[in-house]
Amino acid sequence: MKISQIGLDLIKDFEGCELTAYQDIVGVWTVGYGSTGGDVCKGLTVTKEQAEHRLVRHLERTEAAIERMVTVPLTQG
């Protein structure tokens, strides 16, 4: 199952978008819609489009993991 546009908009609204990397409450460098990782560091800036691309890539990996593990039918609800 792929996330709906409504789901994507909900995540984006909840996360907010910071185009310049910042340290979150536990000190992890974060950028965009909550993206972390080895390439996120002090001084990194991204465009709104890059931030959305990072979010979508993360969701694709998450969706694939869910599809591998869940053996019952799922709905968007």
All heavy atoms as TSV, in Angstrom:
chain	resi	resn	atom	element	x	y	z
A	1	MET	N	N	0.835	-1.173	0.000
A	1	MET	CA	C	0.000	0.000	0.000
A	1	MET	C	C	0.884	1.243	0.000
A	1	MET	O	O	1.900	1.293	0.662
A	1	MET	CB	C	-0.891	0.009	1.234
A	1	MET	CG	C	-1.685	1.278	1.334
A	1	MET	SD	S	-2.781	1.349	2.735
A	1	MET	CE	C	-3.820	-0.030	2.359
A	2	LYS	N	N	0.472	2.220	-0.737
A	2	LYS	CA	C	1.189	3.489	-0.841
A	2	LYS	C	C	0.420	4.547	-0.055
A	2	LYS	O	O	-0.804	4.559	-0.054
A	2	LYS	CB	C	1.283	3.881	-2.310
A	2	LYS	CG	C	2.238	4.994	-2.573
A	2	LYS	CD	C	2.769	4.871	-3.995
A	2	LYS	CE	C	3.718	5.965	-4.346
A	2	LYS	NZ	N	4.885	6.053	-3.511
A	3	ILE	N	N	1.142	5.420	0.608
A	3	ILE	CA	C	0.491	6.473	1.382
A	3	ILE	C	C	-0.341	7.363	0.461
A	3	ILE	O	O	0.051	7.636	-0.673
A	3	ILE	CB	C	1.526	7.301	2.172
A	3	ILE	CG1	C	0.817	8.176	3.197
A	3	ILE	CG2	C	2.407	8.112	1.240
A	3	ILE	CD1	C	1.728	8.730	4.254
A	4	SER	N	N	-1.477	7.789	0.953
A	4	SER	CA	C	-2.339	8.691	0.180
A	4	SER	C	C	-1.817	10.120	0.288
A	4	SER	O	O	-0.997	10.443	1.156
A	4	SER	CB	C	-3.772	8.631	0.725
A	4	SER	OG	O	-3.817	9.191	2.034
A	5	GLN	N	N	-2.309	10.974	-0.575
A	5	GLN	CA	C	-1.936	12.389	-0.505
A	5	GLN	C	C	-2.382	12.983	0.821
A	5	GLN	O	O	-1.685	13.804	1.408
A	5	GLN	CB	C	-2.526	13.174	-1.685
A	5	GLN	CG	C	-2.046	14.616	-1.750
A	5	GLN	CD	C	-0.538	14.733	-1.946
A	5	GLN	OE1	O	0.021	14.114	-2.831
A	5	GLN	NE2	N	0.125	15.523	-1.102
A	6	ILE	N	N	-3.537	12.551	1.312
A	6	ILE	CA	C	-4.025	13.040	2.606
A	6	ILE	C	C	-3.038	12.651	3.711
A	6	ILE	O	O	-2.707	13.466	4.571
A	6	ILE	CB	C	-5.440	12.504	2.905
A	6	ILE	CG1	C	-6.446	13.122	1.934
A	6	ILE	CG2	C	-5.840	12.774	4.350
A	6	ILE	CD1	C	-7.827	12.506	1.982
A	7	GLY	N	N	-2.553	11.409	3.671
A	7	GLY	CA	C	-1.583	10.946	4.659
A	7	GLY	C	C	-0.282	11.723	4.562
A	7	GLY	O	O	0.301	12.121	5.581
A	8	LEU	N	N	0.189	11.950	3.350
A	8	LEU	CA	C	1.422	12.709	3.135
A	8	LEU	C	C	1.258	14.138	3.658
A	8	LEU	O	O	2.138	14.653	4.370
A	8	LEU	CB	C	1.781	12.720	1.644
A	8	LEU	CG	C	3.075	13.426	1.268
A	8	LEU	CD1	C	4.276	12.780	1.935
A	8	LEU	CD2	C	3.245	13.415	-0.241
A	9	ASP	N	N	0.131	14.762	3.363
A	9	ASP	CA	C	-0.129	16.121	3.837
A	9	ASP	C	C	-0.194	16.169	5.364
A	9	ASP	O	O	0.284	17.122	5.982
A	9	ASP	CB	C	-1.421	16.679	3.238
A	9	ASP	CG	C	-1.318	16.940	1.744
A	9	ASP	OD1	O	-0.182	17.008	1.212
A	9	ASP	OD2	O	-2.380	17.059	1.102
A	10	LEU	N	N	-0.756	15.141	5.978
A	10	LEU	CA	C	-0.848	15.071	7.432
A	10	LEU	C	C	0.544	15.000	8.062
A	10	LEU	O	O	0.844	15.719	9.020
A	10	LEU	CB	C	-1.684	13.860	7.856
A	10	LEU	CG	C	-1.884	13.680	9.354
A	10	LEU	CD1	C	-2.740	14.797	9.922
A	10	LEU	CD2	C	-2.527	12.331	9.631
A	11	ILE	N	N	1.398	14.155	7.510
A	11	ILE	CA	C	2.770	14.039	8.019
A	11	ILE	C	C	3.494	15.373	7.868
A	11	ILE	O	O	4.156	15.847	8.803
A	11	ILE	CB	C	3.537	12.917	7.295
A	11	ILE	CG1	C	2.958	11.553	7.668
A	11	ILE	CG2	C	5.033	12.981	7.618
A	11	ILE	CD1	C	3.474	10.414	6.831
A	12	LYS	N	N	3.376	15.986	6.703
A	12	LYS	CA	C	4.054	17.255	6.457
A	12	LYS	C	C	3.565	18.336	7.423
A	12	LYS	O	O	4.368	19.106	7.960
A	12	LYS	CB	C	3.842	17.684	5.002
A	12	LYS	CG	C	4.616	16.813	4.023
A	12	LYS	CD	C	4.177	16.981	2.600
A	12	LYS	CE	C	4.507	18.302	2.015
A	12	LYS	NZ	N	4.180	18.373	0.572
A	13	ASP	N	N	2.264	18.362	7.680
A	13	ASP	CA	C	1.702	19.349	8.599
A	13	ASP	C	C	2.187	19.097	10.029
A	13	ASP	O	O	2.562	20.020	10.737
A	13	ASP	CB	C	0.175	19.310	8.530
A	13	ASP	CG	C	-0.464	20.426	9.322
A	13	ASP	OD1	O	-0.095	21.598	9.110
A	13	ASP	OD2	O	-1.326	20.127	10.175
A	14	PHE	N	N	2.201	17.842	10.431
A	14	PHE	CA	C	2.615	17.477	11.786
A	14	PHE	C	C	4.101	17.748	12.004
A	14	PHE	O	O	4.506	18.301	13.021
A	14	PHE	CB	C	2.305	15.995	12.045
A	14	PHE	CG	C	2.692	15.544	13.421
A	14	PHE	CD1	C	1.893	15.844	14.520
A	14	PHE	CD2	C	3.853	14.825	13.624
A	14	PHE	CE1	C	2.258	15.426	15.800
A	14	PHE	CE2	C	4.223	14.403	14.897
A	14	PHE	CZ	C	3.418	14.712	15.979
A	15	GLU	N	N	4.929	17.365	11.036
A	15	GLU	CA	C	6.384	17.509	11.165
A	15	GLU	C	C	6.847	18.952	11.013
A	15	GLU	O	O	7.807	19.368	11.645
A	15	GLU	CB	C	7.105	16.657	10.114
A	15	GLU	CG	C	7.125	15.187	10.403
A	15	GLU	CD	C	7.986	14.815	11.597
A	15	GLU	OE1	O	8.941	15.556	11.927
A	15	GLU	OE2	O	7.712	13.786	12.209
A	16	GLY	N	N	6.205	19.703	10.125
A	16	GLY	CA	C	6.726	21.016	9.789
A	16	GLY	C	C	7.957	20.836	8.914
A	16	GLY	O	O	8.463	19.726	8.758
A	17	CYS	N	N	8.439	21.905	8.340
A	17	CYS	CA	C	9.577	21.804	7.436
A	17	CYS	C	C	10.616	22.852	7.787
A	17	CYS	O	O	10.321	24.052	7.775
A	17	CYS	CB	C	9.119	21.975	5.990
A	17	CYS	SG	S	10.447	21.729	4.791
A	18	GLU	N	N	11.807	22.392	8.101
A	18	GLU	CA	C	12.951	23.272	8.372
A	18	GLU	C	C	13.971	23.040	7.262
A	18	GLU	O	O	14.475	21.922	7.112
A	18	GLU	CB	C	13.573	22.950	9.731
A	18	GLU	CG	C	12.681	23.262	10.902
A	18	GLU	CD	C	12.512	24.753	11.127
A	18	GLU	OE1	O	13.386	25.537	10.707
A	18	GLU	OE2	O	11.489	25.131	11.720
A	19	LEU	N	N	14.247	24.065	6.501
A	19	LEU	CA	C	15.136	23.913	5.353
A	19	LEU	C	C	16.620	23.999	5.721
A	19	LEU	O	O	17.476	23.649	4.915
A	19	LEU	CB	C	14.786	24.947	4.276
A	19	LEU	CG	C	13.356	24.851	3.736
A	19	LEU	CD1	C	13.115	25.930	2.689
A	19	LEU	CD2	C	13.067	23.465	3.170
A	20	THR	N	N	16.907	24.424	6.929
A	20	THR	CA	C	18.276	24.448	7.431
A	20	THR	C	C	18.382	23.433	8.560
A	20	THR	O	O	17.525	23.404	9.455
A	20	THR	CB	C	18.642	25.855	7.950
A	20	THR	OG1	O	18.503	26.786	6.870
A	20	THR	CG2	C	20.069	25.898	8.461
A	21	ALA	N	N	19.420	22.612	8.519
A	21	ALA	CA	C	19.586	21.560	9.524
A	21	ALA	C	C	19.661	22.160	10.924
A	21	ALA	O	O	20.220	23.238	11.139
A	21	ALA	CB	C	20.846	20.743	9.234
A	22	TYR	N	N	19.073	21.437	11.869
A	22	TYR	CA	C	19.059	21.835	13.270
A	22	TYR	C	C	19.192	20.578	14.119
A	22	TYR	O	O	18.936	19.474	13.639
A	22	TYR	CB	C	17.757	22.571	13.618
A	22	TYR	CG	C	16.540	21.685	13.504
A	22	TYR	CD1	C	16.018	21.032	14.616
A	22	TYR	CD2	C	15.934	21.457	12.266
A	22	TYR	CE1	C	14.916	20.189	14.502
A	22	TYR	CE2	C	14.831	20.632	12.142
A	22	TYR	CZ	C	14.327	19.998	13.264
A	22	TYR	OH	O	13.248	19.167	13.154
A	23	GLN	N	N	19.581	20.745	15.355
A	23	GLN	CA	C	19.645	19.602	16.261
A	23	GLN	C	C	18.308	19.485	16.972
A	23	GLN	O	O	17.820	20.454	17.565
A	23	GLN	CB	C	20.780	19.767	17.266
A	23	GLN	CG	C	22.135	19.521	16.637
A	23	GLN	CD	C	23.246	19.603	17.646
A	23	GLN	OE1	O	23.508	20.664	18.172
A	23	GLN	NE2	N	23.886	18.481	17.898
A	24	ASP	N	N	17.714	18.281	16.902
A	24	ASP	CA	C	16.433	18.082	17.568
A	24	ASP	C	C	16.637	18.031	19.084
A	24	ASP	O	O	17.744	18.236	19.586
A	24	ASP	CB	C	15.717	16.845	17.023
A	24	ASP	CG	C	16.383	15.533	17.389
A	24	ASP	OD1	O	17.326	15.523	18.205
A	24	ASP	OD2	O	15.949	14.490	16.858
A	25	ILE	N	N	15.595	17.724	19.806
A	25	ILE	CA	C	15.617	17.774	21.262
A	25	ILE	C	C	16.654	16.835	21.896
A	25	ILE	O	O	17.135	17.085	22.990
A	25	ILE	CB	C	14.205	17.512	21.837
A	25	ILE	CG1	C	14.120	17.936	23.284
A	25	ILE	CG2	C	13.797	16.073	21.639
A	25	ILE	CD1	C	12.725	18.084	23.807
A	26	VAL	N	N	17.031	15.766	21.175
A	26	VAL	CA	C	18.054	14.853	21.710
A	26	VAL	C	C	19.402	15.023	21.010
A	26	VAL	O	O	20.309	14.222	21.183
A	26	VAL	CB	C	17.596	13.365	21.658
A	26	VAL	CG1	C	16.404	13.148	22.564
A	26	VAL	CG2	C	17.289	12.928	20.240
A	27	GLY	N	N	19.523	16.080	20.195
A	27	GLY	CA	C	20.809	16.396	19.579
A	27	GLY	C	C	21.076	15.789	18.217
A	27	GLY	O	O	22.184	15.890	17.711
A	28	VAL	N	N	20.071	15.174	17.605
A	28	VAL	CA	C	20.242	14.568	16.282
A	28	VAL	C	C	20.034	15.639	15.213
A	28	VAL	O	O	19.033	16.373	15.232
A	28	VAL	CB	C	19.229	13.411	16.072
A	28	VAL	CG1	C	19.326	12.856	14.666
A	28	VAL	CG2	C	19.449	12.316	17.101
A	29	TRP	N	N	20.990	15.734	14.282
A	29	TRP	CA	C	20.844	16.702	13.186
A	29	TRP	C	C	19.683	16.281	12.296
A	29	TRP	O	O	19.576	15.123	11.885
A	29	TRP	CB	C	22.145	16.815	12.392
A	29	TRP	CG	C	23.168	17.607	13.144
A	29	TRP	CD1	C	24.231	17.120	13.833
A	29	TRP	CD2	C	23.190	19.018	13.329
A	29	TRP	NE1	N	24.922	18.145	14.432
A	29	TRP	CE2	C	24.307	19.327	14.132
A	29	TRP	CE3	C	22.383	20.059	12.887
A	29	TRP	CZ2	C	24.638	20.625	14.506
A	29	TRP	CZ3	C	22.711	21.360	13.251
A	29	TRP	CH2	C	23.822	21.633	14.051
A	30	THR	N	N	18.810	17.224	12.021
A	30	THR	CA	C	17.552	16.977	11.323
A	30	THR	C	C	17.330	18.094	10.307
A	30	THR	O	O	17.694	19.242	10.551
A	30	THR	CB	C	16.396	16.963	12.346
A	30	THR	OG1	O	16.715	16.033	13.386
A	30	THR	CG2	C	15.085	16.578	11.720
A	31	VAL	N	N	16.690	17.749	9.173
A	31	VAL	CA	C	16.400	18.755	8.150
A	31	VAL	C	C	15.105	18.380	7.439
A	31	VAL	O	O	14.687	17.223	7.455
A	31	VAL	CB	C	17.573	18.895	7.142
A	31	VAL	CG1	C	17.653	17.701	6.204
A	31	VAL	CG2	C	17.501	20.199	6.364
A	32	GLY	N	N	14.484	19.346	6.797
A	32	GLY	CA	C	13.262	19.072	6.037
A	32	GLY	C	C	12.115	18.680	6.941
A	32	GLY	O	O	11.864	19.310	7.963
A	33	TYR	N	N	11.435	17.610	6.566
A	33	TYR	CA	C	10.297	17.096	7.317
A	33	TYR	C	C	10.746	16.021	8.303
A	33	TYR	O	O	10.185	14.927	8.344
A	33	TYR	CB	C	9.238	16.531	6.372
A	33	TYR	CG	C	8.624	17.572	5.475
A	33	TYR	CD1	C	9.017	17.692	4.147
A	33	TYR	CD2	C	7.646	18.424	5.951
A	33	TYR	CE1	C	8.452	18.644	3.325
A	33	TYR	CE2	C	7.075	19.392	5.126
A	33	TYR	CZ	C	7.485	19.496	3.824
A	33	TYR	OH	O	6.921	20.449	3.003
A	34	GLY	N	N	11.801	16.285	9.060
A	34	GLY	CA	C	12.257	15.339	10.074
A	34	GLY	C	C	13.290	14.351	9.578
A	34	GLY	O	O	13.487	13.308	10.196
A	35	SER	N	N	13.966	14.640	8.475
A	35	SER	CA	C	14.965	13.715	7.931
A	35	SER	C	C	16.254	13.768	8.739
A	35	SER	O	O	16.740	14.840	9.096
A	35	SER	CB	C	15.292	14.068	6.477
A	35	SER	OG	O	14.174	13.837	5.659
A	36	THR	N	N	16.795	12.579	9.004
A	36	THR	CA	C	18.069	12.445	9.698
A	36	THR	C	C	18.956	11.531	8.861
A	36	THR	O	O	18.526	10.990	7.855
A	36	THR	CB	C	17.873	11.832	11.098
A	36	THR	OG1	O	17.277	10.536	10.957
A	36	THR	CG2	C	16.978	12.700	11.972
A	37	GLY	N	N	20.177	11.359	9.267
A	37	GLY	CA	C	21.070	10.451	8.551
A	37	GLY	C	C	22.464	11.028	8.465
A	37	GLY	O	O	22.716	12.171	8.865
A	38	GLY	N	N	23.363	10.234	7.935
A	38	GLY	CA	C	24.762	10.595	7.875
A	38	GLY	C	C	25.072	11.848	7.083
A	38	GLY	O	O	26.081	12.506	7.328
A	39	ASP	N	N	24.195	12.210	6.145
A	39	ASP	CA	C	24.464	13.398	5.334
A	39	ASP	C	C	23.863	14.671	5.925
A	39	ASP	O	O	24.059	15.754	5.405
A	39	ASP	CB	C	23.962	13.200	3.907
A	39	ASP	CG	C	22.446	13.074	3.823
A	39	ASP	OD1	O	21.835	12.581	4.797
A	39	ASP	OD2	O	21.872	13.453	2.794
A	40	VAL	N	N	23.128	14.543	7.025
A	40	VAL	CA	C	22.518	15.710	7.657
A	40	VAL	C	C	23.471	16.209	8.741
A	40	VAL	O	O	23.782	15.493	9.683
A	40	VAL	CB	C	21.137	15.387	8.261
A	40	VAL	CG1	C	20.527	16.632	8.884
A	40	VAL	CG2	C	20.210	14.815	7.195
A	41	CYS	N	N	23.938	17.442	8.580
A	41	CYS	CA	C	24.908	17.989	9.515
A	41	CYS	C	C	24.731	19.499	9.609
A	41	CYS	O	O	23.992	20.107	8.828
A	41	CYS	CB	C	26.327	17.656	9.072
A	41	CYS	SG	S	26.710	18.269	7.413
A	42	LYS	N	N	25.407	20.092	10.548
A	42	LYS	CA	C	25.357	21.532	10.745
A	42	LYS	C	C	25.679	22.244	9.426
A	42	LYS	O	O	26.607	21.866	8.717
A	42	LYS	CB	C	26.366	21.938	11.810
A	42	LYS	CG	C	26.360	23.398	12.135
A	42	LYS	CD	C	27.336	23.706	13.239
A	42	LYS	CE	C	27.304	25.187	13.571
A	42	LYS	NZ	N	28.197	25.497	14.693
A	43	GLY	N	N	24.863	23.244	9.094
A	43	GLY	CA	C	25.098	24.030	7.893
A	43	GLY	C	C	24.376	23.537	6.648
A	43	GLY	O	O	24.311	24.251	5.648
A	44	LEU	N	N	23.838	22.313	6.680
A	44	LEU	CA	C	23.132	21.781	5.512
A	44	LEU	C	C	21.836	22.551	5.297
A	44	LEU	O	O	21.073	22.769	6.230
A	44	LEU	CB	C	22.810	20.292	5.702
A	44	LEU	CG	C	21.967	19.645	4.597
A	44	LEU	CD1	C	22.769	19.564	3.302
A	44	LEU	CD2	C	21.484	18.275	5.020
A	45	THR	N	N	21.606	22.958	4.069
A	45	THR	CA	C	20.321	23.540	3.700
A	45	THR	C	C	19.779	22.770	2.501
A	45	THR	O	O	20.542	22.270	1.681
A	45	THR	CB	C	20.432	25.040	3.342
A	45	THR	OG1	O	21.338	25.190	2.258
A	45	THR	CG2	C	20.894	25.858	4.525
A	46	VAL	N	N	18.466	22.660	2.434
A	46	VAL	CA	C	17.798	21.968	1.337
A	46	VAL	C	C	16.672	22.852	0.823
A	46	VAL	O	O	16.220	23.763	1.511
A	46	VAL	CB	C	17.231	20.591	1.786
A	46	VAL	CG1	C	18.332	19.660	2.236
A	46	VAL	CG2	C	16.186	20.748	2.881
A	47	THR	N	N	16.226	22.550	-0.394
A	47	THR	CA	C	15.058	23.240	-0.939
A	47	THR	C	C	13.801	22.525	-0.453
A	47	THR	O	O	13.861	21.397	0.044
A	47	THR	CB	C	15.075	23.235	-2.473
A	47	THR	OG1	O	14.942	21.874	-2.926
A	47	THR	CG2	C	16.344	23.858	-3.026
A	48	LYS	N	N	12.671	23.161	-0.613
A	48	LYS	CA	C	11.391	22.533	-0.255
A	48	LYS	C	C	11.212	21.232	-1.052
A	48	LYS	O	O	10.749	20.230	-0.514
A	48	LYS	CB	C	10.254	23.514	-0.549
A	48	LYS	CG	C	8.940	23.119	-0.010
A	48	LYS	CD	C	8.760	23.678	1.362
A	48	LYS	CE	C	7.290	23.594	1.745
A	48	LYS	NZ	N	7.036	24.082	3.069
A	49	GLU	N	N	11.609	21.247	-2.322
A	49	GLU	CA	C	11.491	20.056	-3.172
A	49	GLU	C	C	12.399	18.938	-2.665
A	49	GLU	O	O	12.004	17.763	-2.644
A	49	GLU	CB	C	11.825	20.401	-4.623
A	49	GLU	CG	C	10.828	21.321	-5.299
A	49	GLU	CD	C	10.970	22.799	-4.894
A	49	GLU	OE1	O	12.065	23.204	-4.417
A	49	GLU	OE2	O	9.988	23.541	-5.049
A	50	GLN	N	N	13.614	19.274	-2.256
A	50	GLN	CA	C	14.530	18.261	-1.718
A	50	GLN	C	C	13.990	17.693	-0.410
A	50	GLN	O	O	14.104	16.493	-0.164
A	50	GLN	CB	C	15.921	18.861	-1.505
A	50	GLN	CG	C	16.651	19.158	-2.789
A	50	GLN	CD	C	17.904	19.996	-2.560
A	50	GLN	OE1	O	17.940	20.882	-1.708
A	50	GLN	NE2	N	18.943	19.702	-3.334
A	51	ALA	N	N	13.403	18.548	0.412
A	51	ALA	CA	C	12.828	18.085	1.679
A	51	ALA	C	C	11.697	17.093	1.412
A	51	ALA	O	O	11.610	16.044	2.060
A	51	ALA	CB	C	12.315	19.276	2.488
A	52	GLU	N	N	10.841	17.396	0.446
A	52	GLU	CA	C	9.746	16.482	0.125
A	52	GLU	C	C	10.289	15.183	-0.460
A	52	GLU	O	O	9.795	14.101	-0.143
A	52	GLU	CB	C	8.744	17.118	-0.828
A	52	GLU	CG	C	7.564	16.198	-1.077
A	52	GLU	CD	C	6.329	16.911	-1.586
A	52	GLU	OE1	O	6.226	18.136	-1.470
A	52	GLU	OE2	O	5.460	16.198	-2.104
A	53	HIS	N	N	11.303	15.259	-1.297
A	53	HIS	CA	C	11.917	14.061	-1.868
A	53	HIS	C	C	12.468	13.159	-0.758
A	53	HIS	O	O	12.283	11.940	-0.795
A	53	HIS	CB	C	13.022	14.445	-2.847
A	53	HIS	CG	C	13.714	13.283	-3.459
A	53	HIS	ND1	N	13.140	12.496	-4.435
A	53	HIS	CD2	C	14.936	12.744	-3.214
A	53	HIS	CE1	C	13.982	11.527	-4.764
A	53	HIS	NE2	N	15.075	11.665	-4.039
A	54	ARG	N	N	13.134	13.746	0.226
A	54	ARG	CA	C	13.661	12.965	1.354
A	54	ARG	C	C	12.528	12.265	2.095
A	54	ARG	O	O	12.638	11.099	2.464
A	54	ARG	CB	C	14.404	13.876	2.340
A	54	ARG	CG	C	15.766	14.311	1.879
A	54	ARG	CD	C	16.341	15.324	2.881
A	54	ARG	NE	N	17.719	15.616	2.618
A	54	ARG	CZ	C	18.742	14.951	3.134
A	54	ARG	NH1	N	18.541	13.965	3.964
A	54	ARG	NH2	N	19.976	15.280	2.812
A	55	LEU	N	N	11.421	12.986	2.326
A	55	LEU	CA	C	10.279	12.408	3.025
A	55	LEU	C	C	9.690	11.248	2.228
A	55	LEU	O	O	9.435	10.166	2.768
A	55	LEU	CB	C	9.215	13.475	3.278
A	55	LEU	CG	C	7.895	12.995	3.882
A	55	LEU	CD1	C	8.113	12.327	5.234
A	55	LEU	CD2	C	6.910	14.153	3.986
A	56	VAL	N	N	9.482	11.452	0.948
A	56	VAL	CA	C	8.891	10.405	0.104
A	56	VAL	C	C	9.793	9.170	0.059
A	56	VAL	O	O	9.315	8.042	0.157
A	56	VAL	CB	C	8.585	10.954	-1.313
A	56	VAL	CG1	C	8.233	9.840	-2.276
A	56	VAL	CG2	C	7.461	11.985	-1.239
A	57	ARG	N	N	11.107	9.364	-0.056
A	57	ARG	CA	C	12.053	8.228	-0.063
A	57	ARG	C	C	11.963	7.449	1.247
A	57	ARG	O	O	11.963	6.219	1.249
A	57	ARG	CB	C	13.483	8.712	-0.292
A	57	ARG	CG	C	13.729	9.318	-1.644
A	57	ARG	CD	C	14.030	8.322	-2.697
A	57	ARG	NE	N	15.216	7.576	-2.274
A	57	ARG	CZ	C	15.531	6.393	-2.700
A	57	ARG	NH1	N	14.779	5.802	-3.591
A	57	ARG	NH2	N	16.603	5.766	-2.281
A	58	HIS	N	N	11.876	8.154	2.367
A	58	HIS	CA	C	11.753	7.493	3.664
A	58	HIS	C	C	10.448	6.699	3.720
A	58	HIS	O	O	10.430	5.546	4.171
A	58	HIS	CB	C	11.802	8.519	4.798
A	58	HIS	CG	C	11.606	7.926	6.144
A	58	HIS	ND1	N	12.613	7.274	6.821
A	58	HIS	CD2	C	10.523	7.844	6.928
A	58	HIS	CE1	C	12.154	6.835	7.969
A	58	HIS	NE2	N	10.878	7.169	8.056
A	59	LEU	N	N	9.372	7.294	3.243
A	59	LEU	CA	C	8.080	6.607	3.256
A	59	LEU	C	C	8.096	5.374	2.355
A	59	LEU	O	O	7.488	4.351	2.693
A	59	LEU	CB	C	6.962	7.559	2.844
A	59	LEU	CG	C	6.640	8.642	3.876
A	59	LEU	CD1	C	5.679	9.661	3.279
A	59	LEU	CD2	C	6.075	8.038	5.142
A	60	GLU	N	N	8.781	5.443	1.222
A	60	GLU	CA	C	8.867	4.271	0.333
A	60	GLU	C	C	9.550	3.107	1.036
A	60	GLU	O	O	9.103	1.960	0.927
A	60	GLU	CB	C	9.616	4.635	-0.942
A	60	GLU	CG	C	8.830	5.532	-1.871
A	60	GLU	CD	C	9.652	6.087	-3.028
A	60	GLU	OE1	O	10.894	5.973	-3.028
A	60	GLU	OE2	O	9.029	6.650	-3.941
A	61	ARG	N	N	10.618	3.384	1.771
A	61	ARG	CA	C	11.304	2.316	2.514
A	61	ARG	C	C	10.392	1.755	3.612
A	61	ARG	O	O	10.346	0.546	3.839
A	61	ARG	CB	C	12.615	2.836	3.112
A	61	ARG	CG	C	13.679	3.125	2.066
A	61	ARG	CD	C	15.034	3.421	2.679
A	61	ARG	NE	N	15.041	4.544	3.593
A	61	ARG	CZ	C	15.231	5.818	3.249
A	61	ARG	NH1	N	15.430	6.128	1.970
A	61	ARG	NH2	N	15.240	6.766	4.159
A	62	THR	N	N	9.665	2.641	4.268
A	62	THR	CA	C	8.751	2.219	5.334
A	62	THR	C	C	7.612	1.387	4.761
A	62	THR	O	O	7.251	0.338	5.323
A	62	THR	CB	C	8.213	3.449	6.086
A	62	THR	OG1	O	9.319	4.191	6.607
A	62	THR	CG2	C	7.300	3.036	7.221
A	63	GLU	N	N	7.048	1.823	3.650
A	63	GLU	CA	C	5.966	1.067	3.002
A	63	GLU	C	C	6.437	-0.325	2.602
A	63	GLU	O	O	5.709	-1.322	2.799
A	63	GLU	CB	C	5.472	1.813	1.765
A	63	GLU	CG	C	4.720	3.081	2.071
A	63	GLU	CD	C	4.580	4.009	0.877
A	63	GLU	OE1	O	5.232	3.795	-0.163
A	63	GLU	OE2	O	3.805	4.977	0.998
A	64	ALA	N	N	7.629	-0.436	2.076
A	64	ALA	CA	C	8.166	-1.739	1.667
A	64	ALA	C	C	8.323	-2.650	2.876
A	64	ALA	O	O	7.997	-3.848	2.812
A	64	ALA	CB	C	9.503	-1.567	0.947
A	65	ALA	N	N	8.798	-2.120	3.987
A	65	ALA	CA	C	8.957	-2.925	5.206
A	65	ALA	C	C	7.606	-3.398	5.724
A	65	ALA	O	O	7.453	-4.563	6.113
A	65	ALA	CB	C	9.686	-2.116	6.280
A	66	ILE	N	N	6.619	-2.523	5.699
A	66	ILE	CA	C	5.279	-2.907	6.153
A	66	ILE	C	C	4.704	-3.999	5.252
A	66	ILE	O	O	4.137	-4.981	5.740
A	66	ILE	CB	C	4.347	-1.681	6.200
A	66	ILE	CG1	C	4.792	-0.752	7.334
A	66	ILE	CG2	C	2.887	-2.099	6.370
A	66	ILE	CD1	C	4.136	0.606	7.317
A	67	GLU	N	N	4.874	-3.863	3.951
A	67	GLU	CA	C	4.359	-4.873	3.022
A	67	GLU	C	C	5.004	-6.237	3.269
A	67	GLU	O	O	4.351	-7.273	3.121
A	67	GLU	CB	C	4.565	-4.426	1.583
A	67	GLU	CG	C	3.589	-3.353	1.167
A	67	GLU	CD	C	3.741	-2.961	-0.294
A	67	GLU	OE1	O	4.372	-3.704	-1.072
A	67	GLU	OE2	O	3.210	-1.890	-0.653
A	68	ARG	N	N	6.282	-6.255	3.637
A	68	ARG	CA	C	6.968	-7.525	3.911
A	68	ARG	C	C	6.449	-8.167	5.195
A	68	ARG	O	O	6.386	-9.384	5.299
A	68	ARG	CB	C	8.473	-7.314	4.039
A	68	ARG	CG	C	9.191	-7.137	2.731
A	68	ARG	CD	C	10.710	-7.207	2.900
A	68	ARG	NE	N	11.241	-6.300	3.897
A	68	ARG	CZ	C	11.590	-5.022	3.669
A	68	ARG	NH1	N	11.425	-4.507	2.472
A	68	ARG	NH2	N	12.077	-4.286	4.630
A	69	MET	N	N	6.073	-7.360	6.169
A	69	MET	CA	C	5.748	-7.896	7.495
A	69	MET	C	C	4.252	-8.121	7.743
A	69	MET	O	O	3.895	-9.004	8.515
A	69	MET	CB	C	6.276	-6.949	8.572
A	69	MET	CG	C	7.784	-6.921	8.631
A	69	MET	SD	S	8.330	-5.909	9.986
A	69	MET	CE	C	9.158	-4.597	9.116
A	70	VAL	N	N	3.406	-7.354	7.104
A	70	VAL	CA	C	1.975	-7.455	7.355
A	70	VAL	C	C	1.362	-8.420	6.355
A	70	VAL	O	O	1.539	-8.265	5.151
A	70	VAL	CB	C	1.290	-6.066	7.288
A	70	VAL	CG1	C	-0.207	-6.202	7.463
A	70	VAL	CG2	C	1.880	-5.135	8.328
A	71	THR	N	N	0.641	-9.407	6.854
A	71	THR	CA	C	0.107	-10.447	5.985
A	71	THR	C	C	-1.411	-10.378	5.810
A	71	THR	O	O	-2.004	-11.269	5.220
A	71	THR	CB	C	0.473	-11.839	6.533
A	71	THR	OG1	O	-0.051	-11.969	7.855
A	71	THR	CG2	C	1.990	-12.026	6.569
A	72	VAL	N	N	-2.020	-9.336	6.327
A	72	VAL	CA	C	-3.469	-9.149	6.161
A	72	VAL	C	C	-3.710	-7.942	5.277
A	72	VAL	O	O	-2.849	-7.066	5.180
A	72	VAL	CB	C	-4.181	-8.965	7.537
A	72	VAL	CG1	C	-4.015	-10.213	8.384
A	72	VAL	CG2	C	-3.657	-7.737	8.258
A	73	PRO	N	N	-4.858	-7.874	4.624
A	73	PRO	CA	C	-5.152	-6.719	3.786
A	73	PRO	C	C	-5.214	-5.427	4.615
A	73	PRO	O	O	-5.726	-5.431	5.734
A	73	PRO	CB	C	-6.522	-7.026	3.187
A	73	PRO	CG	C	-6.696	-8.496	3.347
A	73	PRO	CD	C	-5.921	-8.884	4.560
A	74	LEU	N	N	-4.678	-4.352	4.067
A	74	LEU	CA	C	-4.724	-3.050	4.720
A	74	LEU	C	C	-5.512	-2.074	3.857
A	74	LEU	O	O	-5.547	-2.201	2.643
A	74	LEU	CB	C	-3.298	-2.500	4.918
A	74	LEU	CG	C	-2.377	-3.287	5.823
A	74	LEU	CD1	C	-0.981	-2.681	5.818
A	74	LEU	CD2	C	-2.931	-3.334	7.241
A	75	THR	N	N	-6.106	-1.100	4.506
A	75	THR	CA	C	-6.800	-0.019	3.800
A	75	THR	C	C	-6.165	1.297	4.222
A	75	THR	O	O	-5.436	1.369	5.212
A	75	THR	CB	C	-8.292	0.012	4.144
A	75	THR	OG1	O	-8.432	0.352	5.540
A	75	THR	CG2	C	-8.957	-1.346	3.869
A	76	GLN	N	N	-6.472	2.357	3.503
A	76	GLN	CA	C	-5.954	3.676	3.872
A	76	GLN	C	C	-6.450	4.100	5.248
A	76	GLN	O	O	-5.763	4.836	5.955
A	76	GLN	CB	C	-6.362	4.726	2.833
A	76	GLN	CG	C	-5.638	4.626	1.527
A	76	GLN	CD	C	-4.155	4.963	1.653
A	76	GLN	OE1	O	-3.738	5.695	2.518
A	76	GLN	NE2	N	-3.371	4.372	0.769
A	77	GLY	N	N	-7.638	3.646	5.632
A	77	GLY	CA	C	-8.209	4.017	6.943
A	77	GLY	C	C	-7.435	3.399	8.060
A	77	GLY	O	O	-7.451	3.812	9.190
